[in-house]
Amino acid sequence: MSMRELTVLGTASQTPTRRRNHNGYVLRWDDEVILFDPGEGSQRQLLHSTVSATDLTRICVTHFHGDHALGLPGVIQRLSLDRVPHPVAVHFPAGGAEFFARLRHATSFHETAELRPGPITADGQRVTLRGGHTLTARRLRHPVETYGYQVVEPDGWRMDPARLAAYGIGGRAVGELRRVGHLDLDGRRVRRDEVAEPRPGQRFAFVMDTGLCDAVYALAEHADLLVIESTFLESEAALAAEVGHLTAAQAGRVAAESGVRRLVLTHFSQRYADPARFAAEAGAHFTGELVVAEDLSTVAVPARRVPSAG
């Protein structure tokens, strides 16, 4: 059975605290295990989680500020230490290629893992994942080159057993009908939409350091799970805009206007000790499921939307 779940390694922003490690987020998405923004300490946080470095299939870096990338050397060296048997792709802003090279070879080690750098060179760049799913990068608004990421499952079909049985369709014919879109049966063509309902593919969005911009909404649109920075509260809205960050209230409005199902707030400034304040400000705008991320917590991607029988 496939698993789609987020593991939070850290929730701090620029400065870690006694209770918050630097950033780090792992998305299990069927056969893909994607590490987003490994900040300092991510390798150790993995040891406290249910995810091992050996599980990782790719790494995505939004930008090269320390709290989002200083954990790269340790994670990369761990891949070789554990002799990870499969290639691991690494996606990052192309403008930060020099930083990536420095972090990759920050110290001497015996490199055995196969790392496959995949720099992001264009807004909207898309990578095909296992199972035909896609990873899309969108350029965000921050003082340095920054990209958010979106994972999308292709739309599919939910076959209706009762309608299939009424046509006498079963076994391999069901797979052919799903794949081809029609089936010739006893002199009549049965169309897929006669025995099935459209099934929207699931969506995950990851939005880190940014001011409000069109890309934030494009990434968040109809996300089943949105992980988004909420560095500041509204009392510091002017500062947030100046340094290219979001407030909890802005994150809540983005989620509400984008049709998000489950919202995860994270990347909190060290100036705030009470996470309930973030929930209150975002919750004033977003009435769906809201999670204030905690280090080493897990958040499931909501069960897929089941279309009503037509």
Order of alpha helices (4+ residues) and beta strands (2+ residues): beta-beta-beta-alpha-beta-alpha-alpha-beta-alpha-beta-beta-beta-beta-beta-alpha-alpha-beta-beta-alpha-beta-beta-alpha-beta-alpha-alpha-beta-alpha-beta-beta
